[in-house]
Structures are given as structure tokens and as C-alpha cells.
Amino acid sequence: MANLTPTPHIGAKLGEIAERVIMAGDPLRAKFMAERYLENPKLVNQVRGMYCYTGTYKGKEVSVMGHGMGISSIGIYTFELFNFYGVKRIIRTGSAGAYQPDLHIGDIVIAQGACDNSNFAAQYNLPGTYAPIADYEMLSAAVEKAKSMGVNYAVGNILASEIFYNDNPEAWKQWQKMGVLAVEMEASALYMNAARSGNQALCICTISDSLVTHEETTAEQREKTFTDMMEIAFDII
């Protein structure tokens, strides 16, 4: 049984975080989503500025929370949500850099799998290489919602990278050759924490820049304009 007690990193009381959580790396994007989509959003955490709001969306209790940047940060928050707060489903909504030439600014990537260049999986002492994947129920629901909205989307493998400023600026091309769609920094840890705790998770990203075409968005655009991705997340959570 989970030890349902508050943690050092989340100040919410037991019962204040819903079983369904939508997360964003940027806590200001989490605040934006909560205020835009939730009915009667209540701020239940602001420890370290990592806002968490709980409210309702179409009759379902939903929490929206930031998770910070990188595998280590999302690893801490999602572990605590799954194992200490009784959360059952998490969707990460984020930005990603395109590795493939047919992906452009605003396109949505639904992460079927998450490659990884960290040692996060080493803790499990597996006699091989683990392949972090999304929950199929959530994945298929996201695909159907994207189809119904008529948005440009792709489904496949992404890279969760520990490195933002790579000493080898061409390293990404090796992942491109393997058909990896895009890069972000968190999905693999989310998927592994979900698998280890027996829960469900999905990562949905909006393309914010392209390593192929060098298109890019502003910080304000990343915070407030990725609404197609947000709508998908709220409707399937």
C-alpha cells in the first residue's frame, strides 16, 4: 500500500491532489492551463514555485501541476504523485524540438515511446535495456482526439535527453537516423515511474522548434499558445 503522506517537495494535503494529473514543465504554463480549463481551480501547492491546482473539468476532478526541467525533476514529482498521493494517471504536456523534416512549429507529437540517454533505469537492476512506453489506452484516446480536431500530429518515438547544450552539436542526427521524431527532456522518467508503480502515463508535445529547419517559438508562445495539445490532454485525462 502506498504511504500516503505529504513529501518534502509537495505541500498539498492528502486528498487535495486528484487521481488524474496534467503536468507541464513550466509552472506558469500549469497556472495558465488551470485558469483556462478548470472550474473552481484551487491552488494546493506552491513549494519551490511548482504550482499545483485542483478543480474540475467536464465533471472530472483534475489537478494541473508543474514538474520543472529534466529527467531528475519530473522523476521526483511523478514518483511522489504516484507513490505518496495516490495519483493514477499523468499526462505530461510539453514542448519538443523536431528531428524530422516533416514536423513543423505547432505540430503535435504523441509519444508512443521515449528513448533515453540517462541512467535513470539503472536503479531497477534489469538484465537488459528497458524500453519506456506510453499507456496504450491513453495513447489511442489521444490519437482519436487529435484526428477529430483535424490537427497535424505524429505518433512515435521521442528522445528524453539529459543534455540541452551538447558538446557535439551534430549528435542529434544519430537519433534522426533511427526515426526518432523529436527531443524533450522528461518522458522516459515519467513512463518508468508509471510502469514501476503500476499506473498510467502519456506525454504529448507541441513542436516549439526544429533542429532541421531552425524554426523556433518565443517563451511567451510556449507558455500560452499550445492550446490544441492542452485540449487533447484535458479531454482524455
Secondary structure, DSSP 8 states (H G I E B T S, - for coil): -------SS----TTSS-SEEEEESSHHHHHHHHHHH-EEEEEEE-GGG--EEEEEETTEEEEEEE--SSHHHHHHHHHHHHHHS---EEEEEEEEEE-STT--TT-EEEEEEEEE-SSGGGGG--SS----B--HHHHHHHHHHHHHHT--EEEEEEEE-S-SS-SSTTTHHHHHHTT--EEESSHHHHHHHHHHHT-EEEEEEEEEEETTT--B--HHHHHHS-HHHHHHHHHH-
